[in-house]
């Protein structure tokens, strides 16, 4: 039996809009209160749907601990949210 539903709050990554890592299962109440009434369905469309504009790896030119390169993954999506 899968334990993902039972551990959903522990594995939650927080709010992707403001970057608050403390938001878990209460993401819908957080979106309505802190982000001006944004609905959960629209929030999911932002990060799961849309048309990909840019998807590439970019080297930053800096090194991290020795000779390892730092590479950023840049993903830009275009989407429309009804107001």
C-alpha positions as MATLAB code, in Angstrom:
seq = 'XXXXXXXXXXXXXXXXXXXXXXXXXXXXXXXXXXXXXXXXXXXXXXXXXXXXXXXXXXXXXXXXXXXXXXXXXXXXXXXXXXX';
ca = [
       0.000    0.000    0.000;
       1.367    3.382   -0.983;
       2.206    5.854    1.764;
       2.287    8.977   -0.407;
      -1.185   10.173    0.630;
      -0.360    9.790    4.315;
       2.941   11.681    3.921;
       1.623   14.344    1.539;
       2.283   17.239    3.907;
       5.806   16.057    4.700;
       6.733   15.877    1.020;
       5.050   19.195    0.071;
       7.468   21.688   -1.457;
       5.646   24.837   -0.343;
       4.254   27.699   -2.403;
       5.932   28.077   -5.792;
       4.670   31.663   -6.198;
       6.227   33.253   -3.105;
       8.709   30.504   -2.203;
       7.345   29.957    1.302;
       8.451   26.414    2.284;
       6.103   26.275    5.294;
       2.932   25.900    3.191;
       1.843   22.267    3.057;
      -1.656   20.892    2.742;
      -3.168   24.359    3.292;
      -2.013   25.608   -0.104;
      -5.548   26.530   -1.257;
      -6.190   28.760    1.790;
      -2.728   30.290    1.404;
      -3.377   31.147   -2.253;
      -6.750   32.733   -1.499;
      -5.427   34.830    1.370;
      -1.859   35.764    0.490;
      -2.071   35.968   -3.299;
      -5.272   37.911   -3.883;
      -7.786   35.112   -4.345;
      -5.790   32.913   -6.714;
      -7.625   29.606   -7.195;
      -5.870   26.255   -6.781;
      -6.901   25.154  -10.294;
      -5.233   28.245  -11.806;
      -2.143   27.682   -9.646;
      -1.827   24.135  -10.991;
      -2.248   25.371  -14.579;
       0.664   27.762  -14.082;
       3.126   25.051  -13.130;
       1.748   22.028  -14.991;
       0.290   23.465  -18.194;
       1.084   26.125  -20.729;
       3.279   26.329  -23.775;
       7.031   26.007  -23.247;
       8.859   29.097  -24.534;
      12.410   28.413  -23.282;
      13.835   25.151  -21.970;
      17.621   25.142  -21.790;
      20.642   24.647  -19.565;
      22.781   27.728  -18.902;
      26.330   27.683  -17.534;
      26.913   30.414  -14.964;
      30.684   30.546  -15.353;
      31.320   29.955  -11.656;
      32.714   26.866   -9.984;
      31.344   25.141   -6.913;
      33.964   23.515   -4.650;
      36.771   22.675   -6.950;
      36.208   22.026  -10.615;
      32.435   21.430  -10.696;
      30.473   23.777  -12.954;
      27.258   25.454  -11.855;
      24.492   24.917  -14.417;
      21.017   26.431  -14.221;
      17.937   24.879  -15.785;
      15.829   27.679  -17.286;
      12.201   26.804  -18.025;
       9.826   29.544  -19.201;
       6.177   28.794  -19.914;
       3.488   31.004  -21.394;
      -0.030   30.590  -20.027;
      -3.246   32.559  -19.672;
      -5.244   32.857  -16.459;
      -8.843   34.104  -16.662;
      -9.465   37.031  -14.328;
];
